[in-house]
Amino acid sequence: MPPVDHIEPGPDTIRILLTTDNHVGYLENDPVRGDDSWKTFQEVTYLAKSHDVDMLVQGGDLFHVTKPLKKSLFHVIQSLRLNCLGDRPCELELLSDPALALRSGETVNYEDPNLNVAVPVFAISGNHDDATGEGMLSPLDVMAATGLVNYFGQIPQSDKIKVTPLLFQKGTSKLALYGINNMRDERLQRIMKNGDVTFQRPKEHSDFFNLMCIHQNHFRHTMTSYVPEDFLPSFLDFVLWGHEHECIPFPQYNPTTGFDTLQAGSTVATSLSEGETAPKHVFLLDIKGKEYLITPIALQSVRPFVMKEISLAKENFVEGPASKADIQTFLTQQVESLIADAKKEHESTGATDIDILPLIRLRVDHTGDYEVENSRRFSNKFVGKIANVNDILLYHKKKASKQESQPKLHEPTVDSDNTLKVSIQQLLKQVLGESNLFLIPEDGMFDVTKKFIEQEDKQIFNDYVDKTIDNAAKALLDVNIDEEEFHVGDEGNVKRSFRQLLNKLRMDSQRKPITEDSTWEEPPACPVKAAPKSKSILLSDDDEDDDFTEKKPKPTRKKTIKQAEINSDSDIEMIDPEPKLRKAARKAPARRKPTKSAEIVSDFSEGDYEAEPEPKAKTRKAPAKRVTKSRATRKKKDDDLGSMLDDILSLAG
């Protein structure tokens, strides 16, 4: 539905301020740009107060890191307290049970008798401020505990998602607010393809304006690293799309689904790329009935950013050292021209701070035999004139064609430019793919490393290794070992037996190779006790499935140990020990299927939910002629399991 030209403010109009990707805390230790993010967020909250909005909706990445420093928390709390608390009454009437959609708390903050909320803030988490660490808490959990933010859009299960809306009414206008917190694009796309995403709708859904917030890749980078708009249900009216930093100041209509999508963009430039050069905005969304009006508001506290790309070959410079001085003079003139353009652009927005230093990026294509000045030495000329002094120039060369890049056999060469462009992802694939890890999966290490780079969480490696060791310890307890025969023989036989045991653990885990679509395991959600059941106007699960993709049955076929051996990685050395050593690391028969011991979390839409007990692993009984340790005896030696793992690792090495 396209927006209308005018909606008169009144008792039947719901006014919402939309913003996303504020990234408070970005470069907060920088002496020039350290205050940019929180100053802009303070302007956003001030606009919400001055325009008398009914709520502020934030589409993810409120903070730049998952563990923000005290400075970032202080300025966010101060901005919300000054602009979102007050005596102004909130005219929104809550129609649904908020405990089904909120992360914590039994109601929204403006209905809390201990708080005086004038502008309620509703936010989802992005990829920079999601839940990590012990307790699986995010920065938004901390903000929700203060009563300043309503943290909604939770995903209680990683394999099945039930999206429950918050329902509001003001006069004759009704609003259904949906939200999905950020998760890996590959996983969310797979879940949607399998039909495991369910959207609950009000019983009288024709009267509601359906607004959804999502924080995922909007454009396709690979086949699975984004979420297509067509995967979202067609009953939605408007989608606020976060994560993309380029601001597109008008909604885009999707003819397939029938809803409009707004890519609001970030409020601070976190990279010197072309997408960040667009002017930054927040948006006023006025809703009356099923009609809406979108109004962009330019932010005045944003630092101006101008970018340009030039080619030395197109500027007719002569290759060689003779033109080095001329190139330096030409680049200096280009940067000074960009500084002047940035000041004009900033003054045109009506900003009061006209002395703010701009962001300048000049991309220089020096393909050929050109000699250029060092970029850091060149940047020293503009200290006090440009905010990003250390990275003004970006030298690059075009890639040579395949025929030119093929070296002769007797002239081995190394392309330094291509070497510099090797990504961390490719290096991790190469190193972890060639490694022969037994207890720690290579694909899991790859995903944890990638998450560490994105969120700067130093504790994530320790948590992952501890979890992996616990899983390996449980697997070792389920293996029948004849300890009397295991310790008989020379050291070589014992080492081969240990390696055989480790290979069995590796195959049982059924590890997949590292690919572009490899995903890390989503941490299980913390069990949360739901609020007491109240009158709800939501449909049942049977009625809501018609509004979304048909569910496809997922055949689940368990592989036997024999099949796992065939499909295991080719670099695993399978050693066939002597008959006596086979007794030490006994394999399960091919007919027997491995027991699946994954935690299954029940749905929480009705009442409390809790984890179902894990099925007890069945152990194979030892033959009567062999003397093996009983299960009770093995349990008594759990305290010595750590030393046993150390022996295995030392012998395997």
N, C-alpha and C positions, 0 to 999 in steps of 0.2 A: 504494500500500500504506500503510495507516494505521500510525502508530507504536504500539509496544507499551507496556505500563505499566511494565515493569521489565526491565532487562538487567543481569545480575550481572557486574561487572568481573572479568577473568581473562585467561588466556593466549590465549583465542579471541576476545576482544573488542577491536575497534579503536576507540579513543577519539580524536575530532577536535574541536578548538575552531574554531568558525566566526566570522569577523568580516569586515566590509567597510566601505568608505568612512570610513577613519580621518582623512583630510585633515590629516595632520601639516603644520604650517606655516601654518594658517589664522589670519589676524590676528596673526602672531607679533610684530609691532611694536606691538601694542596694549598699553598699560601694565597693563590689568586682565585682558584675555582672551588675552594673548599666549602663555601656557603651557598653555592648556586642552587643545589637541589632543595634544601629546606626553605630557602627564601621563596622559591617558586611554589612550593607546597603551601606556604603561608598565604601567598596570594590566592591560591585555589580555594582555600577555606574562607578567606575573606570575601571572595566572589559569591560563595554559597550563602554567606550571611547577608551581603548587600542586595542580592537578587531575591531574597525571601523565598528560598527553595524549600520544598517539603522534605527532601532527602538528598544526600550526596552518595553516588554510587561510584566505587573505585574498582577498576577492572584488573587488579593484580600488580605485583611488584611495587608495593608501597615503599618498601625498603630495598636497598641495593644488595644487601647481604643477608643471609639467614641469621646471623648473629650481629645485629647492629651495635655500634658503640654507644656509650652514654650520651654523647653529643647528639646523635641522630634521634634517639628516643626522647631526649629532652625537648628538642625543637618540634617534633611531631605532637607530643602531648601538649606542649604549650600552645601550638596553633589550634588544635582541636578544642582545648579548654577555652581559649579566648573567643573563638568564632562559632563554635557549635553548641556551647552550653549557654543557657540564659532562660529568662522568664517567658519567652515567646512560646505559646502552646503549639504542639504538633497536632495538626488536624487530620492525620492519617489514622484510620481505624483498622486495627489488625483483625483479620477474619479467620486465620488458620492457626494451627498449633505451631509456634515457632521452634519448639524443641526438635522437630523433625528436620529442620533446615539449618539451624544454627550449630556451630561447633561447641559452644559452651553456653550455659545459662538456660533458663527456662522461658525467658521472654525477651523481647527487644528492649534496648536500653531506655527508650523514651517512656516505657510503661513501668520502669523501676521507680518505686516511690522514694528511693534514696537519691535519685539523680534529677537534675533539672535540664533536660535536653531540649534544645530548640531546633537543631538540625541533626537528625540521626544520620550516621554514616554506615553504609553497608559495603563490605569489601570481601573479595575473594583473594586467595593467595596465588602468586605467580611462580615462575621457576627460580627466582632469586630469593624469595622469602617463604619457601615452603617448609614443612615440618621435617626436622632432622634431630638426631641426637637422642639422648635418654629422655624418655617420656614423650617423644614425638611431638614437640611443641614448636610452633612457629612464632615469629614476632607478632603476628596478628592475634595469637592466643594471649600474649601479654597485653596487647591493646584492648582485647575484649574483656580481660579481667579487670581493667581499670574502668570499664563501662563507657568508654569513649567510642568504641567501634563495635558494630555487629558483624561478626565473622560468619559468613554463610557459604553455602555451596560445598559441603563436605562430601567426600567419597568414602563411605564406610568399608567398602570391599573393592579390591583391586580388579577382580574379574567380572563383577556385576555391579552396575551403577544404577541407582534409583535417584532421580533428580526430583526433589520435592520443592515446590515454590513457596515463597512467602506471599500471602494474599493481603492486599490493602484496599481500602475504599475511602474516597473523599467525595462527599456529595453523591452524585450519580455516576462518577467515574470509578472503575475498578482496575486494579493492577495486580498481575501475577509476575513476581520477580524470581527468575531461575538463575542458577549459577553452577559452574563446574570448575573446581580448582585445577590448577595445572598438573599435568602428568605427562609422561613420555608420549610424544606424538604417535610413535609406532604402536604403543600399547593401546592408546585410546582409539586409534583407527581400527585396530584388530577387534577390539571389544565392540565397536559400533558395527563392523561388518558381520560379526556373529550375532547381532541382535540382542546383546546383553545390556543395552542402555534403555531404561524405562523412564518416561516423563509422566509424572502425575499431573492431572488436570482437574480444575474445579468442576463440580457438577453442572453449574450454569456457566460453562466455559465461553459461550458466545458473548457474554457481557464483559469479559476481561480483556485488557490489553496485555499481551504477553511479551515481557522484556527479559532477555537472557544475557548473561555475562560469561565470557569464555576467554581463556588466556592460553592460546596455542599458536603454532605457526599457521599463518593465513595463506601463504603462497608456497607452492611446491618447490622444495629443494631436492628431494629424491621422491621416489614413488610412495614411500610410507612416512616421510618425515613432515607431514602436515595433516591437517584435518579439513577435508572438503566441506564446503557449506552445504552440499547436498546431503550430507550425513545427518544434519540437524533436522528436527521435525518441522513439517510445513505449517503447523498451527501457530508458530511464532510470528510476532509482528515486527519485532525490532531486536537486533543483536549488537551488543557492544563487544568489539573484538580487541583484546589486549595483546601484548607481546610484540607486535610490530610497531617500530618507533616512528615510521613515516606517518605524518599527520595528513589524512585526506579529509578536508573540511566539509564533506557532504556525504550523505548516506548513499550506498550503492544498492540498487535493486537486483535481486536474484530472480529471474523469471521461472526457474525450476521449482524453487520452494515458495516463492511469493512473499518473502520477508525482505526487509532492508537491513543492510549491515553498515555499521559505522566503525571505521578504523581511526580511533581518536589520536593515536600516536603518543609519544612520551612528552613529558613536560621539561626534560633536561636532556641535552645531547651527551650520550655516553660513548659515542664513537665518532670519529671524524670521517663519516661516510656520506654519500650523496643523499641517503634517506633522511638524515638528520638536518639537512639544510632547509626543509620546508618549515614555514612559520608554525609555532606551537600554539595550540588552542585547547580550551575546554568548551563544553557544549551544554546549552540549556535545552532540555527536552520537556516540552509542554504536552500533556496528554489530556484529552477531553473525549470521553467515550472511547471509540475506536480510532479516532483521528489524533495525529500528533504533529508538532512543529519543532524543528531542530534549529537552534541559533548558535553559531560558533562565536566564541569570545577569545580574541587574541590576548595572549599573556604578555605583559609588559616587562616582567622581571627576567625574562629569558635572555641569555647572552647571545648576541647576533653571531651567526655562523655563515661564512661565505666560502665557497669552494670553486676551484677552477682547474682545468687540465689543459696543458700545452704540450706540443711536440717540437723538439729542437729541429728535427728534420723539416717540418713544415714551415718553421721560421727561417729556413734557408741559412742555417749556421754551417760553417765549414767544419768538417770533422778534423780532429787532431788538437794538439795543445795550443795552437795559435788562436783559437776562438774562446779559450777559457775565460779571459777577462771580459769579453763581450757578453758571454752567456751569464756571467755573474751580474753584470750591470743590468741586463735584460730581466733577470729574475727579481732583482731588487725593485725595479720599476713595477713589475707585475704585483708584487706583494703590497707595495704602497698603494697601488690602485685598488686592490681588494679591501684594504683598510678603509679607504674613503667610501667604497660602496657599502661596506658594513655599517658605517656610521649613518649614512643616508637611510638605509633600510630600518635601522633602529629608531631614528627620529620619526619616520613615517608611521610607526605604531603608536605614537603619542606618549612614549615612555618619558619619565621625568629624569631618570639617571642617564644623561647623555654622555657621560665620561666613562661608561663601562667599556672594558677592553674586549674586543671581538675575538672570535675563533676564526683562524685563517688556515686553509689547507690548499696548497698548490701542488698538484700532481705533475711531474715532469717526466715525459717520455724521452729518454736519451738513448734510444736504440741506435746503435752505430758506434763509431770510434770517437766518442766525445769525452772530453775531460771536464768534470764538474767539481765544484767546491764541496767540501764536506758540509753536510746538512746542519750539523750542530754548530760549526763555526759560522755558517751563514746566518743561523737563527740568532746569534748573539747581537746582531745589529738591531733587533727589534725588541729588546728587553724594555719593558714599560710601555710598549705599544700594542702588544698582542698577548692574549691570555695563555695560549698554548705555545710558548716560546720553543720548547724542545722538539716539537714535531710539526714545523711549518711545511717543510718540503718533504715530498715523497717521491724518490727516484724509482723508476721502473723501466723495464725493457719488455718489448713484445716477444712472445715466444717464437722461436724459429720454426719454419715448416719442417715436416717429417723428413723430407729428402735432405735438407740442409743440416738437420740436427743429427743425422746418422754419421758417426765418426768412422774413419777408415780403420781397418784392422791393425795396421802398424802405427796408428796415431791415436792411442787411447786418450780421451779427453773427458773432463768433468764439467758439466754446465753449472756454474756457481749459482746462477739465478734460479734454476730449477731446484737445486739443492736447498736454497733458502726457503722455497715455497713448499717444502715437505711439511705437512701438518703433523701436529702431535698425535692425531688420530691414526695416521699411517704408521708413525713410529711405534705406537703402542701395539698395533696389530702385528707388526713385524717382530717386535721383541717378545710379546706374550705368545704369539703364534709359534715361535721357534722354541719356546721354553717347554719344559717337560714337568709341569707342576702336577702334584698328586692330590694334595688336600685342598688347595685353593683353585677354583675354576678360573681359567684364563678370561672367559667372557665377563665374569663377575668383576675381576680386577680392572678390566677395561672400562666398565660402566662406572665403577666407584671412582676411578681416576678422573673420568670426564666430569662426574658430579662434583669432585673436589675442585676442579678448575673453575666450574661455573659458580659455586657457592662459597669457596674458600673455607670449607669446613675441615679443620685439621683433625677432628675426632672421628671422621667417617672411616678412615682406614683401620683404626683400632677396633671400632665396632664391627666392621666387616670381618676382620681376621678372627676376632673372638667368636663371632657367630659361626664362622666356617669350622673352627676347631671344635666347637660344641657339636655340630652336625657330624663331624668325622668321629668324634668320641662315641656318639650314639650308634653310628654304623659299626664301629669296632666291637661294641658290646653285643651286637646281634650276630657276629661271626662265630661259628663253632670252631674252637681251636683246641687241639689236643696238646696241652702244654708239655706233657712228658716226652712226647715224640718231637715236639717243636724245638726243644733245646738240645736234641741229640744230633750230633754230626759236627762237621767242621764249620769254620766261619763262613766259607763260601756258600755252603748249602743254606745256612741261616739267612744270609743276605739275599739269596735268590728267593727264599720263601717270603721274606719281608716285601721284596719287590712284587712278587706275585700277589700278595695281599693288597698292596697299594694299587696295583693295576685293577684289581677287582673293585676297590672303592671308587676308582676313577670311572670304570664302566657303569657301575650302579648309579652314579650321579647323572649319567646320560648327558654329558656336557656337549653343547653345540659349539661349532667353530665361531670365531669372531667375524662378524659380517657388519655391513652397514646398518642392519636392522637389529643388532644385538641390544637388548634392553636389560637394565638392572632390575632386580626384584624390588617391587614396591613394598615398603615396610607395612606390616599389618596395622590397621587402625586401632587406636586405644579403645577398649570397651567403654562406652559411655552410657550411663543410665538415662533412659528417656524420661521425659516429663510425664506426669499422670495423664492418662488418656482423657481428652476433652472432645467436645463436639467438633468434628471436622467435616468440611464440605468437599473433601477430595474423593476422587473416584477410587474404586478398588483396583487391584492390579489387573483383573481380567478385563476391565473396561478400558484401560488406558493403552493397551498394546495396539489397538487399532490405529492410534495416531502416530505410530512410529514404524520403523522398519520391521518386517516380519522376522520372527526369530527362526534361525536356522538350527536344526539339530546338529550338535557337535559330537561326532563319533569319537569315543575315547578308547583307544586301543593301547593296552599295556604291552611293552616289549619284554620278552623273556631275556634272561641273562645271555642266552646264546645269540639272540638277535642283537643285543647291545654289543657283544664282542665283534660282530660283523660290521656294525655301523660305527664303531668307535674310531677315534682319530688314528690315522695311519702311522703317526710317529710313536705310538705306544708299543713298546717291545713286549710281546707276549712270550713268556718263558715257560716251557713245559718242564716242570721239575721232575725229579725222580719220583717213583711211586711212593716212597716214604714221605717226601715233602708234600705230596698232594693231600696227605692227611692233615697237615698243618693248616693250609688255607683251602678248605673244602668248598667247592662251588655248589650252588643250588642246581637241581636237575632242570633240564631244558623245558620240561612241561610246566614247571612251577613259575607263576608270575610274581614279580616283586610286589611287595605290599606298598601301597601309596599312603604316605603319612603326611598329608598337607592339611593345614589348619583351615577349617571351613567355618565361616562366620555367617550366622543366620541373619535374615533381613530384620531391620529394626523399625519398619514402618508401622508395626503394630506392637506396642509394648516394648519390653526390654529385649536386648539381644545379648548373647554370650557365645563364646567359642564352644563348638561341639568337641567332646573328648576325642583325642586321637585314637584310631584303632590300634590295638596292641599287635606288635609285630610277632608273627608266628615263627618259632624257631624249629629247625629240623632236628628230630631226635637222632642221636648218635646210635650206630649199630651196637649190639650187645657185647660183641667181642672187643670193642675199643673202649678204653677208659677215658672219658672226657669229663670236664668240669661241668657241674650242673649250673643251671641259671642262677640259683640262689648263691652259689659259691662265687660266680662271676660278679654278682652285685656287691658282694662284700669287698671286692677289690676296686671299686670305683675311685677310691681316693688315690690309688696308684696309677690312674689312667694318664695323668700328665706325664709322668716319667716314661710310661710305655710309648706315648707319642714321640717323645724326644728320642727314644731308642730307635724307633722306626725311621724318623727323619735322618738321624745320624748314619744309620746303616744303609738307607737308600741313597745317601749322598756318596 
